Structures are given as structure tokens and as C-alpha cells.
Amino acid sequence: MDIKVLKKDRNEVLIEIEGEDHTLGNLIAKEAIKHPAVKNAYYTMPHPLQKKIEFYILVDENSDLNTVIKEVFNNIKRYLEEFRREIEEKIG
């Protein structure tokens, strides 16, 4: 996985993630859009034959972009940890 910041302003960022596809892009975008400070979030796959996504997030003017991104990824981490625990309980 290779991550590049393609564009970053005070309230928005565009990040390229090589080696990933719709699975990660969809997870990030869906979780980001749930955050109350996020005005817009989406991902694109610039070319179907390249395993690369671009992720965009825009936060409202009163929010800190870095804080929001950390919160989004912490929420994803908690969700996946909870999912793992539940699966481990079910399969013993």
C-alpha cells in the first residue's frame, strides 16, 4: 500500500491509495459520511485496470480536518475490532 496526498487545503483532502480497491474505498467513504463534521466524502477508482483509489473528504469550516480524519479511522478500527470479536465468539 502506497499513500500519497494529492491535494490538501484547510477543509479538504484528496488522498491516493495504491494497492487498494472498492473494498477499502467503500468502507472509508461510508464511515466518513456518517461523521457530523463531514460535508462530503467519496472515493473513485481512476482506472478499472489499476488497483488504486482516490479518497476525498470535505469538512465544514469550523472543524479540524486532521481531527475528523483521525476520528473516522478510529471508528473504522473500533468497528473492525468489534466484528473480529464477534466472529471469534461464533466460531469458537
C-alpha positions in Angstrom: 0.0 0.0 0.0 1.4 3.4 -1.0 -0.4 6.6 0.1 0.0 10.0 -1.5 -1.7 13.2 -0.6 -2.7 14.7 -3.9 -4.4 17.8 -2.6 -4.8 19.3 0.9 -6.4 22.5 2.0 -7.7 23.6 5.3 -11.1 21.8 4.9 -10.5 19.2 2.3 -8.0 16.5 1.3 -7.6 14.1 -1.7 -5.6 11.0 -1.0 -4.4 8.4 -3.4 -4.1 4.8 -2.1 -2.3 2.4 -4.4 -2.8 -1.4 -3.9 -6.4 -1.0 -2.8 -9.8 -1.2 -4.5 -13.6 -0.8 -3.8 -13.4 -2.7 -0.6 -11.4 -0.2 1.3 -12.7 2.8 -0.6 -16.3 2.0 0.2 -15.5 1.4 3.9 -13.7 4.7 4.3 -16.3 6.7 2.4 -19.3 5.2 4.2 -17.8 5.8 7.6 -16.6 9.3 6.8 -20.0 10.4 5.6 -21.5 9.4 9.0 -19.3 12.0 10.8 -21.3 15.1 11.7 -18.5 17.5 10.5 -18.1 15.9 7.1 -19.9 17.7 4.3 -18.8 15.4 1.5 -16.8 12.2 1.2 -16.3 9.7 -1.6 -13.8 7.6 -3.4 -13.1 6.9 -7.0 -11.2 4.3 -8.9 -9.4 6.3 -11.6 -9.0 3.3 -13.9 -10.6 -0.2 -13.6 -7.4 -2.0 -14.5 -5.3 -0.2 -11.9 -5.5 -1.2 -8.3 -5.7 2.3 -6.9 -8.3 4.5 -5.3 -8.6 8.2 -4.6 -10.4 9.3 -1.5 -11.8 12.8 -1.0 -13.2 14.3 2.2 -14.5 17.8 2.8 -15.3 19.0 6.4 -17.2 22.1 7.5 -15.3 25.3 8.1 -15.4 25.0 11.9 -13.8 21.6 12.0 -10.2 20.5 12.1 -9.6 18.2 9.1 -6.9 16.2 10.8 -9.1 15.6 13.9 -12.0 14.4 11.7 -9.8 12.0 9.7 -8.4 10.5 12.9 -12.0 10.1 14.3 -13.2 8.4 11.1 -10.3 5.9 11.1 -10.7 5.3 14.9 -14.4 4.5 14.3 -13.4 2.0 11.5 -10.8 0.4 13.8 -13.4 0.0 16.6 -15.9 -1.4 14.2 -13.5 -4.0 12.8 -12.3 -5.0 16.3 -15.9 -5.5 17.4 -16.6 -7.5 14.3 -13.5 -9.7 14.9 -14.5 -10.4 18.5 -18.0 -11.3 17.5 -16.7 -13.7 14.7 -14.3 -15.3 17.2 -17.1 -15.9 19.7 -19.2 -17.5 17.0 -16.6 -19.8 15.6 -15.0 -20.5 19.0 
